[in-house]
């Protein structure tokens, strides 16, 4: 949610900032801007996609070897040029970019306005620029004024500030929104909302903690707590390379990431399957067997697609590890007053590791003294660092805003966790081995599903004009129905609903007529026969039926309009195989409708505001 980048070094900043912003555009794309310092302050900003800013910069490149850049996902104020970041002081001596929300902005705005400050934008961010200006005493370094101002704001932020009054530095700070420093060669430094922003310059990164601020100067950086005490923050190495965040010949990141699934699934399982023991080796949780042994109940909390993975995980953990599980939207969990007794493990699932609601739910659980665990993709992210222990997905960076490979990796990570917990409880070695074998076959089976790409493109062509879609599934396939509907909505803007197949008759059945495409998830599993009956019910009402099955399904011959066959596996892992065709269906429908697949309107990849 909003991307931040900063650069200080020997090279011209504008092109480096732009390259960084391109890598961060998935975080927001309502408007973008940069500010550089070269004697004076040069600010260029444009509403709309980054390409508009790129054109403006190409026409008249702002000079300077120090600068900051921002790509916005609007919270306060429409996505206009005036609301775009950077925001500047009236004297044009301070420029600031911000990711997050200042909750007491209105109070501060009123106080500053009373003192004569004029506001140009509707943003909460502008308040902080004027506040820094107001509190900055002559001769003081910029960081002192920034720190003083930050002590007065409430809410979440990642910020970067530059000023003509103290020109050879960038001051950055974070509280609730991600921020890191990239330590480049020859004393150059970058700041970024995530590692993608800095990876062209360096693989050495320093993650700031909440409540940290840092000063980036030519040749070095210093990190402090907001109270002013200097602290040391370790340098980490980014393990993936640039190729991982480039399209590699695919038309869209979403398609690339769908096709990466055989290898991302290999990666999540690499070195973790114990064939003989029918068990999983999970380095991140192995040292916590004692705590995990005392777990009596698990609360899985997540948002969006990660919540759907959580639902699949909940079914697996209850069925195979025999642990009671509830799966909660993080945004609901954080404001309820749930009964959290001892022995409850709170498991946060997040691709980005930065989703504000998931993080808040996690912190609430910690406040109540519960053990917390994460299943996270982004290494070094806040959720990964704040949980007591966890499992990394190792799926590589996911850039497409609609999650694909992270979702299937999350389900496999949950299967590994289920194996681990199950084998220490009720799961026999034979059952464990069966699961290990099925997991081993999974990447190859996903490859087989991907071979259906052309078939799904054709199918998308037949339904790209539909106004509504219904996705129905039972048991393990119910979360797949939710995810299939979400994917279609997100990227193609066709309204879609996911529903438990049997619940259909309590409402959605009223919608069914010859214009309603209904996707049935009907692989061979214990509820297959029941789903076939539900298909009959839709058929009787002339619905157009697309059935995803896991074998020949002769019972369905003549009853459905389209049959999509995926390979068969054990029911807990079938969601991985039945999801892939739904991803492709959504992708092709979106492309055919001319939608911007990688940057769907109004969405952002990493939602770091409430
Ligand atoms: C946003 C993204 C979704 C994602 C959700 C949760 O809404 O667009 O694709 O599932 O956030 O994100 P997380 O990073 O916590 O998995």
Boltz pocket constraint, residues with backbone or C-beta under 6 A from the ligand:
constraints:
  - pocket:
      binder: B
      contacts: [[A, 303], [A, 304], [A, 305], [A, 306], [A, 349], [A, 350], [A, 351], [A, 352], [A, 353], [A, 354], [A, 355], [A, 358], [A, 401], [A, 402], [A, 403], [A, 603], [A, 604], [A, 605], [A, 606], [A, 607]]
      max_distance: 6.0
